[in-house]
Amino acid sequence: MVTIKSKKEIEIMKEACKIANETQKVVEKAIKPGISTLELDRIAEKYILSQNAIPAQKNYPNYYKDMPPFPGTLCISINDVLIHGIPSSDVIIKDGDIVSIDLVVLKNGYHGDCARTYLVGNVSKEAQELVAVTKQAFFEGIKFAKKGNRLGDISSTIGNYVKAHGYSVVKEFQGHGIGKEMHEDPGIPNYGKAGKGIRLMPGMTLAIEPMVIMGKEGVLELDDGWTIISEDGTLTAHYENTVLITENEPQILTL
């Protein structure tokens, strides 16, 4: 069931979303060649805790498999790793990498969720374009995140924009509603048909997140039960914000 947030709930959510955005900025400043993904994870966790908030992804259960919960504060996904990359002291960021940081903050019972893909050092023009298109796909999609529109208006716009630039959208994973739970209804695919799906109403809070593969469709899951990579080994990118549907224009709560 899709939850409609009250004005009080939205104000509480804004706190979590603000901290999530601030954490991204802290991590962005720390990303450089030679740093391990585990060190980035510790930096993020320290900041979130300093704000009297909780890193909600840490110890998040793997509901669909008999696997350990997610061990990190951040999902850190590099190059062909699309999502859910596990922080590790053995994974060192290098010049030319593109690094996706996905994080969720829990504060006073409500969540804020956002993802960014960062360019590290001398990144190829092809990788720069992929990251730019992924980010812009989000902004194209939320042009339709308005009262009275359908969910499919957002999804189809994202998918069509990505496809028009020669890339592939990920169909195995999607965005989601968010609030008291990290993942709520509705699911938000990055493809679909305009005019389909639920009608958008003020008070809905949605985590909208284009996930894009430079090459062909298709992903693989690694043996750790979390890490998702592109099947063809090409680069991937991810961009996400928590968005509030209002009476007028959408509000991006994590910017």
Backbone as CSV, one residue per row, in Angstrom:
resi,resn,N_x,N_y,N_z,CA_x,CA_y,CA_z,C_x,C_y,C_z
1,MET,0.832,-1.194,0.000,0.000,0.000,0.000,0.870,1.248,0.000
2,VAL,0.540,2.204,-0.849,1.298,3.447,-0.928,0.893,4.353,0.230
3,THR,1.862,4.853,0.981,1.572,5.714,2.121,1.634,7.187,1.707
4,ILE,0.690,7.964,2.187,0.677,9.405,1.989,1.164,10.042,3.283
5,LYS,2.228,10.818,3.209,2.831,11.395,4.404,2.113,12.689,4.788
6,SER,1.940,12.876,6.087,1.391,14.118,6.616,2.471,15.206,6.579
7,LYS,2.052,16.454,6.804,3.022,17.557,6.838,4.062,17.326,7.928
8,LYS,3.638,16.799,9.073,4.579,16.512,10.159,5.573,15.431,9.753
9,GLU,5.086,14.386,9.123,5.976,13.306,8.674,6.972,13.817,7.644
10,ILE,6.522,14.660,6.749,7.413,15.195,5.718,8.525,16.022,6.351
11,GLU,8.203,16.816,7.353,9.228,17.615,8.021,10.259,16.717,8.694
12,ILE,9.817,15.619,9.278,10.755,14.674,9.889,11.619,14.019,8.813
13,MET,11.003,13.625,7.716,11.758,13.014,6.614,12.812,13.954,6.062
14,LYS,12.491,15.226,6.016,13.442,16.204,5.482,14.743,16.207,6.265
15,GLU,14.661,15.929,7.569,15.876,15.866,8.385,16.781,14.720,7.923
16,ALA,16.182,13.548,7.738,16.964,12.396,7.280,17.544,12.651,5.897
17,CYS,16.748,13.260,5.037,17.200,13.526,3.666,18.333,14.547,3.642
18,LYS,18.259,15.537,4.505,19.318,16.542,4.595,20.633,15.900,5.013
19,ILE,20.573,15.028,6.000,21.789,14.350,6.451,22.337,13.438,5.356
20,ALA,21.447,12.774,4.634,21.898,11.914,3.527,22.650,12.725,2.483
21,ASN,22.114,13.876,2.116,22.775,14.739,1.134,24.119,15.241,1.664
22,GLU,24.147,15.638,2.928,25.392,16.114,3.530,26.446,15.004,3.566
23,THR,25.997,13.779,3.837,26.929,12.649,3.866,27.544,12.419,2.494
24,GLN,26.734,12.554,1.448,27.280,12.433,0.091,28.396,13.456,-0.124
25,LYS,28.197,14.665,0.333,29.214,15.701,0.144,30.485,15.389,0.917
26,VAL,30.331,14.838,2.113,31.488,14.430,2.914,32.271,13.337,2.190
27,VAL,31.549,12.359,1.655,32.199,11.258,0.939,32.859,11.757,-0.338
28,GLU,32.167,12.632,-1.061,32.730,13.163,-2.312,34.088,13.824,-2.069
29,LYS,34.206,14.571,-0.992,35.476,15.235,-0.682,36.580,14.231,-0.373
30,ALA,36.186,13.073,0.144,37.171,12.070,0.562,37.597,11.137,-0.565
31,ILE,36.793,11.039,-1.617,37.119,10.112,-2.704,38.349,10.597,-3.466
32,LYS,39.343,9.727,-3.546,40.567,10.042,-4.290,41.304,8.746,-4.594
33,PRO,42.160,8.756,-5.591,42.944,7.547,-5.856,43.753,7.134,-4.636
34,GLY,43.722,5.844,-4.325,44.494,5.305,-3.219,43.702,5.048,-1.962
35,ILE,42.501,5.590,-1.859,41.689,5.344,-0.666,40.892,4.053,-0.851
36,SER,40.738,3.316,0.237,39.955,2.081,0.151,38.477,2.391,0.323
37,THR,37.653,1.510,-0.187,36.217,1.721,-0.023,35.805,1.548,1.435
38,LEU,36.546,0.757,2.198,36.248,0.613,3.618,36.501,1.922,4.365
39,GLU,37.549,2.641,3.999,37.832,3.918,4.640,36.732,4.929,4.329
40,LEU,36.252,4.943,3.089,35.124,5.810,2.747,33.901,5.461,3.581
41,ASP,33.680,4.182,3.757,32.540,3.721,4.544,32.633,4.216,5.986
42,ARG,33.817,4.159,6.557,33.995,4.602,7.943,33.790,6.112,8.078
43,ILE,34.238,6.862,7.072,34.051,8.313,7.073,32.558,8.650,7.067
44,ALA,31.815,7.948,6.213,30.373,8.194,6.120,29.662,7.818,7.411
45,GLU,30.009,6.664,7.958,29.348,6.223,9.190,29.612,7.200,10.335
46,LYS,30.842,7.675,10.440,31.186,8.627,11.496,30.349,9.892,11.379
47,TYR,30.181,10.379,10.152,29.406,11.604,9.973,27.927,11.384,10.315
48,ILE,27.349,10.305,9.817,25.928,10.032,10.085,25.676,9.923,11.587
49,LEU,26.530,9.197,12.278,26.366,9.044,13.725,26.531,10.382,14.447
50,SER,27.392,11.248,13.926,27.594,12.561,14.544,26.349,13.430,14.453
51,GLN,25.448,13.088,13.537,24.197,13.820,13.361,23.040,13.160,14.115
52,ASN,23.412,12.256,15.028,22.403,11.516,15.810,21.421,10.779,14.908
53,ALA,21.953,10.239,13.827,21.172,9.470,12.861,21.781,8.076,12.748
54,ILE,21.123,7.228,11.992,21.513,5.826,11.850,21.812,5.518,10.384
55,PRO,22.939,4.848,10.103,23.190,4.360,8.746,22.299,3.155,8.456
56,ALA,21.210,3.376,7.731,20.137,2.382,7.648,20.505,1.150,6.834
57,GLN,21.479,1.263,5.938,21.836,0.105,5.116,22.675,-0.906,5.895
58,LYS,23.356,-0.446,6.934,24.236,-1.344,7.686,23.407,-2.413,8.380
59,ASN,23.791,-3.659,8.141,23.092,-4.842,8.676,21.694,-5.014,8.088
60,TYR,21.448,-4.405,6.944,20.160,-4.602,6.282,20.049,-6.059,5.833
61,PRO,18.951,-6.727,6.155,18.866,-8.172,5.872,18.753,-8.482,4.382
62,ASN,19.269,-9.629,4.007,19.113,-10.137,2.653,17.880,-11.035,2.645
63,TYR,16.737,-10.427,2.356,15.457,-11.118,2.515,15.283,-12.309,1.566
64,TYR,15.941,-12.261,0.421,15.639,-13.232,-0.627,16.613,-14.402,-0.673
65,LYS,17.650,-14.335,0.138,18.650,-15.396,0.086,19.144,-15.701,1.492
66,ASP,19.674,-16.874,1.661,20.257,-17.248,2.944,21.696,-16.744,2.972
67,MET,21.816,-15.410,3.067,23.122,-14.761,3.031,23.207,-13.770,4.187
68,PRO,24.426,-13.364,4.563,24.573,-12.395,5.660,23.959,-11.040,5.294
69,PRO,23.598,-10.246,6.306,23.108,-8.895,6.037,24.203,-8.017,5.443
70,PHE,23.801,-6.885,4.907,24.780,-5.993,4.279,25.694,-5.411,5.352
71,PRO,27.017,-5.502,5.176,27.932,-5.147,6.263,28.310,-3.670,6.337
72,GLY,27.971,-2.869,5.310,28.479,-1.517,5.253,27.443,-0.430,5.466
73,THR,27.928,0.777,5.757,27.091,1.971,5.774,26.747,2.390,4.355
74,LEU,27.710,2.256,3.450,27.558,2.648,2.051,27.541,1.432,1.140
75,CYS,26.781,1.522,0.052,27.000,0.668,-1.104,27.964,1.428,-2.009
76,ILE,29.133,0.844,-2.262,30.161,1.514,-3.064,30.442,0.645,-4.284
77,SER,30.045,1.147,-5.441,30.058,0.332,-6.667,30.936,1.015,-7.713
78,ILE,31.959,0.302,-8.175,32.982,0.896,-9.034,32.922,0.300,-10.434
79,ASN,32.873,1.174,-11.438,32.965,0.821,-12.860,31.859,-0.131,-13.303
80,ASP,32.148,-1.418,-13.485,31.122,-2.345,-13.960,30.237,-2.860,-12.829
81,VAL,30.545,-2.493,-11.581,29.662,-2.832,-10.465,28.528,-1.820,-10.459
82,LEU,27.309,-2.308,-10.587,26.148,-1.425,-10.704,25.667,-0.936,-9.343
83,ILE,25.366,-1.859,-8.431,24.828,-1.519,-7.122,25.305,-2.529,-6.085
84,HIS,25.169,-2.146,-4.824,25.375,-3.025,-3.665,26.813,-3.499,-3.505
85,GLY,27.774,-2.719,-4.014,29.173,-3.057,-3.783,29.509,-2.966,-2.297
86,ILE,30.158,-3.991,-1.768,30.464,-4.084,-0.344,31.791,-3.384,-0.043
87,PRO,31.815,-2.443,0.918,33.079,-1.790,1.275,34.116,-2.801,1.758
88,SER,35.375,-2.559,1.354,36.436,-3.507,1.685,37.780,-2.785,1.735
89,SER,38.635,-3.229,2.636,39.996,-2.687,2.686,40.812,-3.112,1.476
90,ASP,40.361,-4.152,0.791,41.080,-4.660,-0.378,40.712,-3.950,-1.679
91,VAL,39.640,-3.167,-1.658,39.206,-2.466,-2.870,39.708,-1.025,-2.788
92,ILE,40.666,-0.705,-3.636,41.309,0.611,-3.632,40.853,1.402,-4.869
93,ILE,40.388,2.599,-4.659,39.927,3.439,-5.770,41.124,3.952,-6.557
94,LYS,40.993,3.906,-7.878,42.099,4.275,-8.773,41.720,5.475,-9.646
95,ASP,42.727,6.125,-10.153,42.512,7.211,-11.113,41.761,6.672,-12.329
96,GLY,40.734,7.387,-12.745,39.940,6.966,-13.891,38.699,6.176,-13.548
97,ASP,38.532,5.817,-12.267,37.339,5.076,-11.855,36.107,5.975,-11.829
98,ILE,34.941,5.348,-12.014,33.688,6.005,-11.661,33.102,5.215,-10.494
99,VAL,32.709,5.955,-9.460,32.361,5.344,-8.175,30.957,5.763,-7.769
100,SER,30.059,4.792,-7.652,28.687,5.065,-7.223,28.577,4.853,-5.718
101,ILE,28.019,5.860,-5.059,27.792,5.823,-3.615,26.299,5.877,-3.374
102,ASP,25.755,4.832,-2.784,24.337,4.762,-2.441,24.242,4.681,-0.917
103,LEU,23.459,5.581,-0.320,23.366,5.585,1.138,21.951,5.932,1.582
104,VAL,21.600,5.412,2.751,20.288,5.656,3.353,20.488,6.039,4.810
105,VAL,19.849,7.127,5.207,19.924,7.617,6.579,18.560,7.448,7.251
106,LEU,18.578,6.979,8.486,17.367,6.867,9.311,17.474,7.857,10.465
107,LYS,16.492,8.738,10.575,16.479,9.728,11.652,15.048,9.892,12.153
108,ASN,14.854,9.713,13.441,13.541,9.871,14.057,12.466,9.036,13.358
109,GLY,12.866,7.828,12.940,11.901,6.878,12.398,11.620,6.986,10.913
110,TYR,12.308,7.897,10.202,12.063,8.064,8.756,13.380,8.054,7.989
111,HIS,13.282,7.627,6.725,14.463,7.415,5.896,14.656,8.505,4.836
112,GLY,15.925,8.717,4.492,16.308,9.524,3.333,17.320,8.743,2.517
113,ASP,17.129,8.681,1.206,17.894,7.784,0.332,18.396,8.562,-0.878
114,CYS,19.688,8.434,-1.173,20.219,9.076,-2.379,21.461,8.344,-2.866
115,ALA,21.715,8.456,-4.167,22.896,7.849,-4.776,23.507,8.824,-5.775
116,ARG,24.826,8.779,-5.889,25.567,9.595,-6.837,26.656,8.729,-7.470
117,THR,27.041,9.056,-8.697,28.213,8.427,-9.300,29.267,9.507,-9.526
118,TYR,30.432,9.306,-8.918,31.499,10.309,-8.922,32.610,9.925,-9.906
119,LEU,33.213,10.947,-10.473,34.338,10.775,-11.387,35.631,10.964,-10.596
120,VAL,36.550,10.011,-10.714,37.800,10.066,-9.949,38.965,10.314,-10.906
121,GLY,39.548,11.484,-10.812,40.728,11.792,-11.612,40.440,11.895,-13.092
122,ASN,41.293,11.280,-13.880,41.225,11.373,-15.343,40.289,10.304,-15.895
123,VAL,39.023,10.652,-15.960,37.986,9.713,-16.406,37.756,9.891,-17.904
124,SER,37.553,8.786,-18.609,37.347,8.834,-20.053,36.104,9.638,-20.409
125,LYS,36.097,10.187,-21.609,34.932,10.947,-22.076,33.684,10.063,-22.124
126,GLU,33.881,8.788,-22.491,32.748,7.859,-22.562,32.121,7.660,-21.182
127,ALA,32.978,7.535,-20.163,32.466,7.361,-18.809,31.789,8.633,-18.310
128,GLN,32.374,9.776,-18.635,31.770,11.052,-18.246,30.371,11.195,-18.838
129,GLU,30.225,10.799,-20.091,28.923,10.914,-20.757,27.907,9.975,-20.123
130,LEU,28.324,8.773,-19.802,27.430,7.818,-19.147,26.902,8.386,-17.830
131,VAL,27.782,8.924,-17.023,27.385,9.474,-15.728,26.445,10.663,-15.914
132,ALA,26.761,11.514,-16.893,25.921,12.688,-17.146,24.526,12.297,-17.609
133,VAL,24.426,11.314,-18.486,23.122,10.874,-18.995,22.305,10.230,-17.872
134,THR,22.963,9.445,-17.032,22.259,8.800,-15.919,21.651,9.841,-14.988
135,LYS,22.439,10.858,-14.656,21.937,11.939,-13.799,20.797,12.691,-14.470
136,GLN,20.970,13.022,-15.749,19.935,13.797,-16.439,18.653,12.983,-16.611
137,ALA,18.791,11.663,-16.724,17.604,10.819,-16.834,16.697,11.004,-15.621
138,PHE,17.293,11.161,-14.455,16.510,11.434,-13.251,15.728,12.741,-13.412
139,PHE,16.416,13.791,-13.844,15.769,15.097,-13.947,14.726,15.134,-15.069
140,GLU,14.951,14.348,-16.111,13.914,14.231,-17.148,12.685,13.539,-16.571
141,GLY,12.912,12.494,-15.794,11.806,11.726,-15.221,10.960,12.531,-14.263
142,ILE,11.611,13.331,-13.403,10.823,14.027,-12.385,10.070,15.241,-12.941
143,LYS,10.280,15.559,-14.202,9.417,16.560,-14.825,7.954,16.106,-14.790
144,PHE,7.767,14.792,-14.680,6.418,14.216,-14.666,5.996,13.756,-13.277
145,ALA,6.809,14.070,-12.263,6.493,13.682,-10.887,5.560,14.722,-10.282
146,LYS,4.352,14.781,-10.835,3.394,15.814,-10.447,2.032,15.202,-10.159
147,LYS,1.306,15.875,-9.300,-0.045,15.478,-8.937,-0.885,15.192,-10.180
148,GLY,-1.525,14.021,-10.195,-2.422,13.653,-11.288,-1.780,12.856,-12.392
149,ASN,-0.440,12.921,-12.513,0.246,12.092,-13.504,0.300,10.647,-13.018
150,ARG,0.702,9.764,-13.928,0.850,8.349,-13.605,2.318,8.005,-13.352
151,LEU,2.520,6.963,-12.549,3.882,6.527,-12.268,4.628,6.179,-13.555
152,GLY,3.907,5.575,-14.506,4.527,5.209,-15.772,5.033,6.391,-16.570
153,ASP,4.514,7.584,-16.296,5.015,8.782,-16.978,6.466,9.049,-16.592
154,ILE,6.789,8.811,-15.322,8.180,8.958,-14.865,9.041,7.846,-15.446
155,SER,8.583,6.615,-15.282,9.369,5.446,-15.699,9.678,5.467,-17.188
156,SER,8.666,5.742,-18.000,8.862,5.718,-19.454,9.802,6.824,-19.895
157,THR,9.721,7.977,-19.263,10.594,9.089,-19.634,12.050,8.762,-19.341
158,ILE,12.304,8.177,-18.185,13.672,7.769,-17.851,14.196,6.766,-18.870
159,GLY,13.412,5.728,-19.123,13.857,4.684,-20.050,14.086,5.198,-21.452
160,ASN,13.187,6.034,-21.931,13.326,6.561,-23.290,14.544,7.471,-23.418
161,TYR,14.817,8.243,-22.381,15.977,9.141,-22.417,17.273,8.336,-22.451
162,VAL,17.360,7.307,-21.621,18.558,6.455,-21.584,18.756,5.760,-22.926
163,LYS,17.676,5.187,-23.453,17.755,4.466,-24.727,18.158,5.393,-25.868
164,ALA,17.656,6.615,-25.854,17.974,7.575,-26.914,19.461,7.907,-26.957
165,HIS,20.149,7.706,-25.839,21.588,7.974,-25.796,22.427,6.716,-26.007
166,GLY,21.770,5.623,-26.365,22.499,4.424,-26.729,22.864,3.508,-25.580
167,TYR,22.291,3.754,-24.415,22.577,2.929,-23.250,21.395,2.020,-22.918
168,SER,21.590,1.179,-21.892,20.544,0.249,-21.458,20.124,0.554,-20.026
169,VAL,18.816,0.520,-19.789,18.338,0.634,-18.411,18.323,-0.749,-17.771
170,VAL,18.441,-0.755,-16.463,18.419,-2.002,-15.709,16.968,-2.337,-15.388
171,LYS,16.545,-3.529,-15.736,15.161,-3.938,-15.518,14.987,-4.844,-14.299
172,GLU,16.098,-5.338,-13.778,16.018,-6.256,-12.635,15.860,-5.518,-11.301
173,PHE,16.186,-4.227,-11.287,16.102,-3.440,-10.058,15.385,-2.133,-10.359
174,GLN,14.828,-1.520,-9.312,13.999,-0.345,-9.536,14.005,0.561,-8.307
175,GLY,13.464,1.768,-8.486,13.238,2.659,-7.376,12.049,2.203,-6.545
176,HIS,11.676,3.032,-5.554,10.686,2.562,-4.577,10.136,3.733,-3.774
177,GLY,8.986,3.503,-3.158,8.517,4.419,-2.143,9.428,4.361,-0.928
178,ILE,9.349,5.393,-0.097,10.232,5.449,1.072,9.552,6.266,2.160
179,GLY,9.850,5.945,3.415,9.273,6.657,4.545,9.718,6.006,5.831
180,LYS,8.786,5.451,6.586,9.151,4.710,7.790,9.975,3.476,7.436
181,GLU,9.680,2.897,6.279,10.464,1.776,5.760,11.387,2.278,4.664
182,MET,12.543,1.621,4.543,13.461,1.992,3.468,12.844,1.720,2.102
183,HIS,12.168,0.580,2.001,11.520,0.200,0.745,10.017,0.063,0.972
184,GLU,9.253,0.959,0.383,7.802,0.927,0.461,7.234,0.850,-0.948
185,ASP,5.935,0.622,-1.035,5.254,0.749,-2.318,5.203,2.231,-2.687
186,PRO,5.225,2.531,-3.994,5.227,1.620,-5.138,6.646,1.325,-5.615
187,GLY,6.805,0.214,-6.352,8.031,0.021,-7.097,8.066,0.982,-8.276
188,ILE,9.254,1.479,-8.604,9.381,2.491,-9.662,10.398,2.020,-10.694
189,PRO,9.956,1.307,-11.733,10.883,0.867,-12.777,11.465,2.056,-13.540
190,ASN,12.572,1.819,-14.193,13.187,2.836,-15.053,12.841,2.602,-16.529
191,TYR,11.698,2.015,-16.760,11.177,1.791,-18.109,9.680,1.550,-17.971
192,GLY,8.961,1.613,-19.060,7.526,1.348,-18.992,6.758,2.187,-19.988
193,LYS,5.453,2.292,-19.769,4.585,3.020,-20.688,3.965,4.220,-19.991
194,ALA,3.972,5.335,-20.685,3.327,6.529,-20.162,1.832,6.272,-20.004
195,GLY,1.242,6.897,-19.007,-0.201,6.743,-18.776,-0.582,5.503,-18.009
196,LYS,0.396,4.683,-17.620,0.133,3.467,-16.866,0.587,3.641,-15.414
197,GLY,0.108,2.762,-14.553,0.533,2.774,-13.166,-0.335,3.657,-12.296
198,ILE,0.003,3.719,-11.008,-0.809,4.467,-10.062,-0.757,5.965,-10.360
199,ARG,-1.785,6.671,-9.924,-1.810,8.124,-10.090,-1.064,8.768,-8.920
200,LEU,-0.253,9.756,-9.232,0.561,10.425,-8.227,-0.280,11.404,-7.410
201,MET,-0.029,11.396,-6.095,-0.798,12.229,-5.172,0.137,12.982,-4.238
202,PRO,-0.215,14.192,-3.845,0.596,14.930,-2.872,0.796,14.125,-1.590
203,GLY,2.005,14.180,-1.063,2.344,13.423,0.139,3.054,12.119,-0.143
204,MET,3.089,11.685,-1.401,3.888,10.514,-1.753,5.373,10.882,-1.717
205,THR,6.185,9.988,-1.174,7.635,10.169,-1.168,8.267,8.992,-1.897
206,LEU,9.030,9.305,-2.929,9.532,8.305,-3.864,11.050,8.395,-4.010
207,ALA,11.711,7.254,-3.947,13.137,7.176,-4.254,13.265,6.785,-5.731
208,ILE,13.558,7.774,-6.546,13.631,7.593,-7.995,15.102,7.454,-8.364
209,GLU,15.463,6.354,-9.066,16.890,6.056,-9.226,17.224,5.373,-10.551
210,PRO,17.512,6.145,-11.581,18.015,5.536,-12.811,19.296,4.739,-12.567
211,MET,19.316,3.513,-13.078,20.495,2.648,-13.063,20.763,2.258,-14.506
212,VAL,21.963,2.564,-14.994,22.224,2.533,-16.436,23.482,1.725,-16.734
213,ILE,23.419,0.949,-17.805,24.556,0.168,-18.300,24.999,0.743,-19.634
214,MET,26.293,0.923,-19.795,26.811,1.462,-21.050,26.546,0.518,-22.214
215,GLY,26.596,-0.781,-21.954,26.436,-1.765,-23.017,25.041,-2.365,-23.060
216,LYS,24.994,-3.684,-23.142,23.725,-4.381,-23.303,23.014,-4.579,-21.972
217,GLU,21.702,-4.821,-22.058,20.928,-5.169,-20.868,21.455,-6.453,-20.250
218,GLY,21.253,-6.561,-18.959,21.612,-7.799,-18.270,22.611,-7.567,-17.156
219,VAL,22.336,-8.169,-15.986,23.232,-8.060,-14.843,23.492,-9.438,-14.246
220,LEU,24.532,-9.527,-13.457,24.892,-10.744,-12.745,25.073,-10.421,-11.267
221,GLU,24.797,-11.395,-10.429,25.025,-11.247,-8.993,26.248,-12.053,-8.595
222,LEU,27.129,-11.447,-7.823,28.316,-12.153,-7.358,27.969,-13.085,-6.199
223,ASP,28.920,-13.932,-5.837,28.667,-14.967,-4.838,28.409,-14.422,-3.443
224,ASP,28.738,-13.137,-3.209,28.496,-12.569,-1.879,27.014,-12.320,-1.612
225,GLY,26.167,-12.490,-2.643,24.737,-12.327,-2.475,24.249,-10.897,-2.538
226,TRP,25.170,-9.958,-2.751,24.813,-8.533,-2.799,25.253,-7.851,-4.093
227,THR,26.527,-8.000,-4.432,27.121,-7.198,-5.502,26.521,-7.534,-6.860
228,ILE,26.071,-6.498,-7.572,25.474,-6.646,-8.895,26.369,-5.961,-9.928
229,ILE,26.738,-6.700,-10.973,27.602,-6.165,-12.022,26.911,-6.261,-13.375
230,SER,27.410,-5.490,-14.342,26.889,-5.613,-15.704,27.324,-6.950,-16.285
231,GLU,26.413,-7.600,-16.978,26.702,-8.927,-17.521,27.802,-8.879,-18.571
232,ASP,27.836,-7.789,-19.348,28.831,-7.697,-20.422,30.115,-6.992,-19.991
233,GLY,30.216,-6.624,-18.720,31.444,-6.023,-18.210,31.622,-4.554,-18.524
234,THR,30.609,-3.912,-19.093,30.723,-2.497,-19.410,30.415,-1.638,-18.187
235,LEU,30.746,-0.360,-18.298,30.563,0.563,-17.186,29.088,0.748,-16.844
236,THR,28.855,1.114,-15.594,27.499,1.363,-15.110,27.482,2.668,-14.317
237,ALA,26.277,3.239,-14.143,26.134,4.443,-13.330,24.778,4.434,-12.635
238,HIS,24.676,5.235,-11.576,23.509,5.222,-10.690,23.314,6.633,-10.148
239,TYR,22.077,7.099,-10.175,21.771,8.415,-9.604,20.388,8.356,-8.973
240,GLU,20.266,8.886,-7.736,19.014,8.725,-6.994,18.782,9.896,-6.057
241,ASN,17.519,10.254,-5.912,17.095,11.193,-4.881,15.750,10.763,-4.310
242,THR,15.476,11.222,-3.092,14.156,11.085,-2.501,13.324,12.299,-2.896
243,VAL,12.161,12.046,-3.486,11.342,13.094,-4.091,9.963,13.112,-3.432
244,LEU,9.473,14.302,-3.150,8.136,14.494,-2.581,7.189,15.007,-3.657
245,ILE,6.060,14.330,-3.815,5.003,14.830,-4.697,4.207,15.890,-3.923
246,THR,3.998,17.039,-4.546,3.295,18.147,-3.891,2.078,18.542,-4.732
247,GLU,1.419,19.621,-4.337,0.325,20.171,-5.123,0.826,20.805,-6.413
248,ASN,2.137,21.111,-6.449,2.703,21.778,-7.618,3.917,21.028,-8.125
249,GLU,5.081,21.655,-8.128,6.302,20.996,-8.612,6.829,20.009,-7.561
250,PRO,7.507,18.938,-7.998,8.076,18.004,-7.037,9.195,18.660,-6.236
251,GLN,9.378,18.208,-5.008,10.486,18.653,-4.186,11.508,17.536,-4.079
252,ILE,12.764,17.845,-4.371,13.852,16.882,-4.192,14.385,17.065,-2.782
253,LEU,14.112,16.102,-1.927,14.435,16.267,-0.508,15.897,16.009,-0.203
254,THR,16.617,15.325,-1.092,18.024,14.983,-0.849,18.973,15.841,-1.674
255,LEU,18.522,17.015,-2.070,19.414,17.990,-2.710,19.368,19.272,-1.913
